[in-house]
């Protein structure tokens, strides 16, 4: 459904792009799009899954470490940073890719993002978003209407 994903050749990290429709099984597992899976398999550590805005986000371990560092660098964080730490770090889960190329989305994260069966993976540069398909369509409709 979308163009292939790429790794920057000059060591600037991973770039994910394109959208891919998939389904969740009854246990909350789904197969990753091949392009995304191939990139994530090359990484030395498991990726991380956490909350996004109305969706879930998958980060490589390297990218997630950068986010963690940014969110914990202040010795005395203010209320906004504490809220972001709770949302991003407090809801993070390792995202192991099994031998069949599937990931398990924990029930609490599925509930947050309203993921039931039909989902969309979409690349957003350094991260992958996981959307409920109907919410993704509404988001795209909204984006198109606002860009006119």
N, CA and C atoms as a LAMMPS dump frame, in Angstrom:
ITEM: TIMESTEP
0
ITEM: NUMBER OF ATOMS
444
ITEM: BOX BOUNDS ff ff ff
-5.0000000000000000e+02 5.0000000000000000e+02
-5.0000000000000000e+02 5.0000000000000000e+02
-5.0000000000000000e+02 5.0000000000000000e+02
ITEM: ATOMS id mol type element x y z
1 1 1 N 0.808 -1.196 0
2 1 2 C 0 0 0
3 1 3 C 0.852 1.261 0
4 2 1 N 2.035 1.21 0.569
5 2 2 C 2.868 2.4 0.595
6 2 3 C 4.245 2.107 0.055
7 3 1 N 5.052 3.136 -0.112
8 3 2 C 6.41 2.935 -0.605
9 3 3 C 7.27 2.231 0.426
10 4 1 N 8.395 1.654 0.009
11 4 2 C 9.248 0.965 0.97
12 4 3 C 9.876 1.932 1.965
13 5 1 N 10.295 1.394 3.078
14 5 2 C 10.961 2.189 4.114
15 5 3 C 12.461 2.143 3.867
16 6 1 N 13.161 3.09 4.417
17 6 2 C 14.6 3.164 4.173
18 6 3 C 15.361 3.448 5.445
19 7 1 N 16.601 3.021 5.442
20 7 2 C 17.541 3.387 6.484
21 7 3 C 18.463 4.429 5.842
22 8 1 N 18.681 5.537 6.531
23 8 2 C 19.609 6.536 6.003
24 8 3 C 20.986 5.918 5.905
25 9 1 N 21.656 6.155 4.826
26 9 2 C 22.972 5.562 4.6
27 9 3 C 24.06 6.235 5.426
28 10 1 N 23.865 7.467 5.835
29 10 2 C 24.906 8.205 6.522
30 10 3 C 24.803 8.121 8.042
31 11 1 N 24.219 7.045 8.577
32 11 2 C 24.19 6.863 10.021
33 11 3 C 23.223 7.769 10.752
34 12 1 N 22.231 8.279 10.068
35 12 2 C 21.296 9.198 10.707
36 12 3 C 20.071 8.478 11.245
37 13 1 N 20.129 7.169 11.375
38 13 2 C 19.017 6.44 11.965
39 13 3 C 18.063 5.875 10.934
40 14 1 N 16.93 5.415 11.421
41 14 2 C 15.929 4.781 10.579
42 14 3 C 14.899 5.798 10.121
43 15 1 N 14.383 5.562 8.934
44 15 2 C 13.284 6.36 8.431
45 15 3 C 12.192 5.401 7.99
46 16 1 N 11.009 5.593 8.558
47 16 2 C 9.859 4.785 8.205
48 16 3 C 8.868 5.666 7.457
49 17 1 N 8.363 5.179 6.332
50 17 2 C 7.301 5.904 5.65
51 17 3 C 6.41 4.922 4.925
52 18 1 N 5.239 5.409 4.551
53 18 2 C 4.239 4.565 3.914
54 18 3 C 3.201 4.115 4.928
55 19 1 N 2.039 3.701 4.428
56 19 2 C 0.953 3.202 5.266
57 19 3 C 0.602 1.79 4.841
58 20 1 N 0.284 0.963 5.824
59 20 2 C 0.028 -0.454 5.589
60 20 3 C -1.144 -0.904 6.449
61 21 1 N -2.155 -1.48 5.829
62 21 2 C -3.308 -1.992 6.57
63 21 3 C -3.035 -3.413 7.035
64 22 1 N -3.363 -3.682 8.303
65 22 2 C -3.18 -5.01 8.9
66 22 3 C -4.353 -5.279 9.829
67 23 1 N -4.342 -6.45 10.47
68 23 2 C -5.378 -6.794 11.448
69 23 3 C -4.72 -7.304 12.724
70 24 1 N -5.427 -7.112 13.836
71 24 2 C -5.036 -7.685 15.12
72 24 3 C -5.787 -8.997 15.287
73 25 1 N -5.123 -10.027 15.814
74 25 2 C -5.845 -11.262 16.11
75 25 3 C -6.475 -11.155 17.499
76 26 1 N -7.174 -12.203 17.924
77 26 2 C -7.879 -12.182 19.207
78 26 3 C -6.95 -12.013 20.404
79 27 1 N -5.671 -12.359 20.238
80 27 2 C -4.703 -12.239 21.332
81 27 3 C -3.985 -10.895 21.336
82 28 1 N -4.308 -10.032 20.369
83 28 2 C -3.668 -8.723 20.297
84 28 3 C -2.371 -8.726 19.514
85 29 1 N -2.159 -9.772 18.7
86 29 2 C -0.94 -9.846 17.878
87 29 3 C -1.248 -9.355 16.464
88 30 1 N -0.223 -8.813 15.842
89 30 2 C -0.326 -8.403 14.451
90 30 3 C 1.041 -8.537 13.8
91 31 1 N 1.038 -8.802 12.526
92 31 2 C 2.323 -8.859 11.827
93 31 3 C 2.719 -7.447 11.411
94 32 1 N 3.993 -7.169 11.543
95 32 2 C 4.518 -5.874 11.108
96 32 3 C 4.627 -5.864 9.581
97 33 1 N 4.431 -4.717 8.962
98 33 2 C 4.696 -4.638 7.525
99 33 3 C 6.148 -5.045 7.255
100 34 1 N 6.373 -5.768 6.177
101 34 2 C 7.699 -6.315 5.873
102 34 3 C 8.777 -5.243 5.878
103 35 1 N 8.511 -4.099 5.258
104 35 2 C 9.516 -3.042 5.204
105 35 3 C 9.912 -2.571 6.6
106 36 1 N 8.934 -2.42 7.481
107 36 2 C 9.216 -1.984 8.842
108 36 3 C 9.937 -3.091 9.609
109 37 1 N 9.463 -4.315 9.452
110 37 2 C 10.055 -5.469 10.153
111 37 3 C 11.52 -5.636 9.774
112 38 1 N 11.832 -5.497 8.495
113 38 2 C 13.22 -5.648 8.048
114 38 3 C 14.138 -4.632 8.718
115 39 1 N 13.68 -3.412 8.85
116 39 2 C 14.486 -2.378 9.512
117 39 3 C 14.638 -2.696 10.994
118 40 1 N 13.545 -3.042 11.661
119 40 2 C 13.595 -3.316 13.098
120 40 3 C 14.442 -4.537 13.419
121 41 1 N 14.47 -5.53 12.535
122 41 2 C 15.285 -6.73 12.766
123 41 3 C 16.773 -6.415 12.737
124 42 1 N 17.165 -5.382 12.008
125 42 2 C 18.592 -5.015 11.931
126 42 3 C 19.085 -4.324 13.19
127 43 1 N 18.171 -3.871 14.011
128 43 2 C 18.561 -3.185 15.239
129 43 3 C 19.053 -4.206 16.258
130 44 1 N 19.93 -3.777 17.151
131 44 2 C 20.52 -4.678 18.149
132 44 3 C 19.574 -4.979 19.313
133 45 1 N 18.614 -4.107 19.573
134 45 2 C 17.71 -4.271 20.718
135 45 3 C 16.258 -4.2 20.243
136 46 1 N 15.364 -4.728 21.077
137 46 2 C 13.938 -4.714 20.755
138 46 3 C 13.42 -3.283 20.682
139 47 1 N 12.462 -3.041 19.785
140 47 2 C 11.827 -1.72 19.736
141 47 3 C 10.905 -1.51 20.942
142 48 1 N 10.418 -0.293 21.077
143 48 2 C 9.517 0.084 22.171
144 48 3 C 8.195 0.572 21.595
145 49 1 N 7.125 0.253 22.304
146 49 2 C 5.766 0.655 21.945
147 49 3 C 5.243 1.536 23.066
148 50 1 N 4.662 2.683 22.725
149 50 2 C 4.13 3.583 23.741
150 50 3 C 2.978 4.397 23.174
151 51 1 N 2.413 5.264 24
152 51 2 C 1.271 6.074 23.599
153 51 3 C 1.673 7.195 22.665
154 52 1 N 0.782 7.479 21.726
155 52 2 C 0.899 8.648 20.864
156 52 3 C -0.383 9.452 21.01
157 53 1 N -0.637 10.344 20.091
158 53 2 C -1.874 11.127 20.098
159 53 3 C -2.937 10.346 19.334
160 54 1 N -3.831 9.694 20.047
161 54 2 C -4.907 8.866 19.473
162 54 3 C -4.406 7.611 18.77
163 55 1 N -3.156 7.271 18.965
164 55 2 C -2.568 6.092 18.334
165 55 3 C -1.462 5.566 19.246
166 56 1 N -0.794 4.531 18.796
167 56 2 C 0.399 4.039 19.482
168 56 3 C 1.606 4.368 18.625
169 57 1 N 2.773 4.39 19.237
170 57 2 C 3.999 4.688 18.512
171 57 3 C 5.031 3.612 18.794
172 58 1 N 5.731 3.184 17.747
173 58 2 C 6.822 2.225 17.875
174 58 3 C 8.117 2.958 17.547
175 59 1 N 9.087 2.833 18.461
176 59 2 C 10.398 3.442 18.283
177 59 3 C 11.472 2.357 18.307
178 60 1 N 12.542 2.571 17.56
179 60 2 C 13.702 1.708 17.732
180 60 3 C 14.236 1.962 19.14
181 61 1 N 15.012 1.022 19.668
182 61 2 C 15.578 1.194 21.008
183 61 3 C 16.446 2.453 21.067
184 62 1 N 17.187 2.702 20.006
185 62 2 C 18.057 3.888 19.959
186 62 3 C 17.236 5.172 20.022
187 63 1 N 16.17 5.24 19.257
188 63 2 C 15.33 6.436 19.24
189 63 3 C 14.611 6.616 20.571
190 64 1 N 14.153 5.506 21.161
191 64 2 C 13.469 5.586 22.455
192 64 3 C 14.426 6.063 23.548
193 65 1 N 15.68 5.654 23.483
194 65 2 C 16.674 6.109 24.462
195 65 3 C 16.851 7.625 24.376
196 66 1 N 16.799 8.182 23.177
197 66 2 C 16.897 9.645 23.005
198 66 3 C 15.707 10.344 23.652
199 67 1 N 14.514 9.778 23.452
200 67 2 C 13.307 10.365 24.05
201 67 3 C 13.393 10.293 25.569
202 68 1 N 13.811 9.153 26.079
203 68 2 C 13.953 8.983 27.524
204 68 3 C 14.942 10.005 28.085
205 69 1 N 16.057 10.195 27.412
206 69 2 C 17.057 11.159 27.869
207 69 3 C 16.477 12.571 27.89
208 70 1 N 15.748 12.952 26.824
209 70 2 C 15.145 14.294 26.777
210 70 3 C 14.134 14.491 27.907
211 71 1 N 13.363 13.436 28.201
212 71 2 C 12.318 13.563 29.217
213 71 3 C 12.845 13.479 30.647
214 72 1 N 14.067 13.025 30.825
215 72 2 C 14.598 12.879 32.186
216 72 3 C 15.831 13.74 32.441
217 73 1 N 16.181 14.629 31.52
218 73 2 C 17.408 15.409 31.689
219 73 3 C 17.28 16.511 32.729
220 74 1 N 16.089 17.016 32.965
221 74 2 C 15.93 18.079 33.953
222 74 3 C 15.95 17.507 35.363
223 75 1 N 16.759 18.108 36.244
224 75 2 C 16.855 17.633 37.624
225 75 3 C 15.531 17.844 38.369
226 76 1 N 14.879 18.979 38.129
227 76 2 C 13.598 19.279 38.766
228 76 3 C 12.563 19.533 37.667
229 77 1 N 11.972 18.471 37.131
230 77 2 C 11.034 18.651 36.019
231 77 3 C 9.764 19.39 36.441
232 78 1 N 9.227 20.152 35.505
233 78 2 C 7.977 20.857 35.771
234 78 3 C 6.795 19.924 35.504
235 79 1 N 5.609 20.419 35.772
236 79 2 C 4.396 19.607 35.635
237 79 3 C 4.192 19.043 34.245
238 80 1 N 4.492 19.82 33.222
239 80 2 C 4.318 19.357 31.841
240 80 3 C 5.247 18.185 31.542
241 81 1 N 6.487 18.277 31.975
242 81 2 C 7.439 17.188 31.731
243 81 3 C 7.025 15.94 32.506
244 82 1 N 6.55 16.121 33.725
245 82 2 C 6.092 14.97 34.506
246 82 3 C 4.938 14.276 33.796
247 83 1 N 3.995 15.043 33.271
248 83 2 C 2.876 14.453 32.53
249 83 3 C 3.367 13.7 31.298
250 84 1 N 4.314 14.279 30.582
251 84 2 C 4.863 13.606 29.392
252 84 3 C 5.623 12.342 29.77
253 85 1 N 6.352 12.383 30.887
254 85 2 C 7.044 11.181 31.358
255 85 3 C 6.042 10.079 31.665
256 86 1 N 4.973 10.444 32.345
257 86 2 C 3.953 9.447 32.693
258 86 3 C 3.329 8.851 31.438
259 87 1 N 2.988 9.694 30.476
260 87 2 C 2.354 9.202 29.255
261 87 3 C 3.301 8.354 28.421
262 88 1 N 4.499 8.87 28.18
263 88 2 C 5.426 8.206 27.267
264 88 3 C 6.188 7.068 27.937
265 89 1 N 6.836 7.349 29.048
266 89 2 C 7.661 6.338 29.701
267 89 3 C 6.83 5.388 30.559
268 90 1 N 5.827 5.916 31.24
269 90 2 C 5.006 5.093 32.119
270 90 3 C 4.132 4.091 31.387
271 91 1 N 3.909 4.306 30.098
272 91 2 C 3.08 3.387 29.308
273 91 3 C 3.884 2.627 28.261
274 92 1 N 5.186 2.698 28.346
275 92 2 C 6.04 2.04 27.351
276 92 3 C 6.148 0.54 27.627
277 93 1 N 6.254 -0.214 26.545
278 93 2 C 6.439 -1.667 26.64
279 93 3 C 7.411 -2.107 25.555
280 94 1 N 8.298 -3.029 25.922
281 94 2 C 9.17 -3.608 24.891
282 94 3 C 8.293 -4.285 23.86
283 95 1 N 8.713 -4.22 22.64
284 95 2 C 7.908 -4.679 21.511
285 95 3 C 8.685 -5.772 20.78
286 96 1 N 8.717 -6.955 21.366
287 96 2 C 9.465 -8.053 20.757
288 96 3 C 8.808 -8.482 19.445
289 97 1 N 9.625 -8.747 18.453
290 97 2 C 9.138 -9.258 17.17
291 97 3 C 9.39 -10.762 17.182
292 98 1 N 8.319 -11.566 17.056
293 98 2 C 8.481 -13.02 17.126
294 98 3 C 8.972 -13.588 15.792
295 99 1 N 9.163 -14.897 15.746
296 99 2 C 9.706 -15.554 14.553
297 99 3 C 8.813 -15.381 13.323
298 100 1 N 7.513 -15.15 13.533
299 100 2 C 6.585 -14.93 12.419
300 100 3 C 6.466 -13.455 12.037
301 101 1 N 7.278 -12.6 12.669
302 101 2 C 7.258 -11.172 12.361
303 101 3 C 6.108 -10.436 13.017
304 102 1 N 5.559 -10.999 14.099
305 102 2 C 4.429 -10.373 14.789
306 102 3 C 4.888 -9.681 16.059
307 103 1 N 4.081 -8.722 16.474
308 103 2 C 4.257 -8.08 17.776
309 103 3 C 2.964 -8.285 18.567
310 104 1 N 3.078 -8.228 19.88
311 104 2 C 1.932 -8.302 20.771
312 104 3 C 1.681 -6.9 21.32
313 105 1 N 0.464 -6.403 21.116
314 105 2 C 0.093 -5.1 21.651
315 105 3 C -0.625 -5.345 22.976
316 106 1 N -0.055 -4.874 24.096
317 106 2 C -0.675 -5.113 25.405
318 106 3 C -2.11 -4.561 25.462
319 107 1 N -2.98 -5.229 26.227
320 107 2 C -4.388 -4.807 26.304
321 107 3 C -4.59 -3.345 26.689
322 108 1 N -3.802 -2.835 27.638
323 108 2 C -3.983 -1.438 28.056
324 108 3 C -3.684 -0.474 26.903
325 109 1 N -2.675 -0.79 26.106
326 109 2 C -2.35 0.078 24.974
327 109 3 C -3.383 -0.07 23.862
328 110 1 N -3.883 -1.29 23.642
329 110 2 C -4.945 -1.49 22.642
330 110 3 C -6.167 -0.656 23.015
331 111 1 N -6.519 -0.675 24.29
332 111 2 C -7.692 0.07 24.75
333 111 3 C -7.493 1.568 24.544
334 112 1 N -6.328 2.083 24.911
335 112 2 C -6.048 3.513 24.767
336 112 3 C -6.234 3.969 23.322
337 113 1 N -5.723 3.182 22.38
338 113 2 C -5.75 3.58 20.969
339 113 3 C -6.984 3.049 20.237
340 114 1 N -7.922 2.466 20.963
341 114 2 C -9.157 1.921 20.375
342 114 3 C -8.868 0.888 19.289
343 115 1 N -7.819 0.085 19.498
344 115 2 C -7.466 -0.94 18.515
345 115 3 C -8.276 -2.198 18.79
346 116 1 N -9.064 -2.596 17.809
347 116 2 C -9.845 -3.817 17.966
348 116 3 C -9.44 -4.867 16.942
349 117 1 N -9.582 -4.582 15.675
350 117 2 C -9.228 -5.561 14.645
351 117 3 C -8.48 -4.924 13.485
352 118 1 N -9.13 -3.999 12.786
353 118 2 C -8.539 -3.378 11.602
354 118 3 C -7.65 -2.21 12.013
355 119 1 N -6.373 -2.307 11.645
356 119 2 C -5.408 -1.286 12.046
357 119 3 C -4.606 -0.814 10.842
358 120 1 N -3.905 0.283 11.032
359 120 2 C -3.009 0.84 10.019
360 120 3 C -1.676 1.152 10.686
361 121 1 N -0.593 0.682 10.067
362 121 2 C 0.754 1.102 10.446
363 121 3 C 1.118 2.229 9.49
364 122 1 N 1.626 3.317 10.026
365 122 2 C 2.074 4.389 9.155
366 122 3 C 3.437 4.888 9.63
367 123 1 N 4.341 5.05 8.671
368 123 2 C 5.667 5.554 8.999
369 123 3 C 5.634 7.051 9.159
370 124 1 N 6.342 7.529 10.152
371 124 2 C 6.418 8.964 10.394
372 124 3 C 7.849 9.355 10.693
373 125 1 N 8.72 9.006 9.762
374 125 2 C 10.129 9.345 9.953
375 125 3 C 10.806 8.381 10.899
376 126 1 N 11.147 8.855 12.097
377 126 2 C 11.887 8.047 13.065
378 126 3 C 10.989 7.098 13.854
379 127 1 N 9.678 7.112 13.593
380 127 2 C 8.776 6.26 14.353
381 127 3 C 7.692 5.679 13.463
382 128 1 N 7.023 4.674 14.005
383 128 2 C 5.894 4.038 13.331
384 128 3 C 4.672 4.295 14.2
385 129 1 N 3.585 4.737 13.59
386 129 2 C 2.334 4.882 14.32
387 129 3 C 1.446 3.683 14.027
388 130 1 N 0.651 3.292 15.035
389 130 2 C -0.316 2.205 14.889
390 130 3 C -1.686 2.794 15.214
391 131 1 N -2.562 2.808 14.222
392 131 2 C -3.874 3.438 14.337
393 131 3 C -4.997 2.424 14.159
394 132 1 N -6.118 2.666 14.808
395 132 2 C -7.362 2.02 14.431
396 132 3 C -7.685 2.53 13.019
397 133 1 N -8.102 1.634 12.139
398 133 2 C -8.289 2.014 10.741
399 133 3 C -9.327 3.132 10.57
400 134 1 N -10.441 3.08 11.295
401 134 2 C -11.466 4.121 11.174
402 134 3 C -10.938 5.463 11.686
403 135 1 N -10.185 5.446 12.797
404 135 2 C -9.603 6.693 13.309
405 135 3 C -8.568 7.259 12.34
406 136 1 N -7.785 6.37 11.705
407 136 2 C -6.802 6.811 10.717
408 136 3 C -7.493 7.494 9.54
409 137 1 N -8.572 6.896 9.054
410 137 2 C -9.315 7.485 7.933
411 137 3 C -9.838 8.862 8.326
412 138 1 N -10.4 8.981 9.534
413 138 2 C -10.899 10.278 9.996
414 138 3 C -9.763 11.303 10.107
415 139 1 N -8.609 10.862 10.59
416 139 2 C -7.442 11.753 10.697
417 139 3 C -6.988 12.227 9.313
418 140 1 N -6.965 11.324 8.358
419 140 2 C -6.573 11.693 6.993
420 140 3 C -7.6 12.62 6.353
421 141 1 N -8.882 12.37 6.577
422 141 2 C -9.933 13.257 6.065
423 141 3 C -9.776 14.659 6.652
424 142 1 N -9.508 14.726 7.962
425 142 2 C -9.299 16.008 8.633
426 142 3 C -8.069 16.731 8.063
427 143 1 N -6.98 15.994 7.863
428 143 2 C -5.757 16.592 7.329
429 143 3 C -5.965 17.13 5.922
430 144 1 N -6.691 16.355 5.097
431 144 2 C -6.97 16.823 3.731
432 144 3 C -7.839 18.08 3.748
433 145 1 N -8.857 18.098 4.608
434 145 2 C -9.753 19.266 4.691
435 145 3 C -9 20.509 5.152
436 146 1 N -8.061 20.333 6.077
437 146 2 C -7.311 21.479 6.597
438 146 3 C -6.233 21.968 5.642
439 147 1 N -5.81 21.101 4.719
440 147 2 C -4.734 21.513 3.812
441 147 3 C -5.26 22.148 2.531
442 148 1 N -6.564 22.267 2.405
443 148 2 C -7.158 22.873 1.202
444 148 3 C -7.206 24.353 1.332
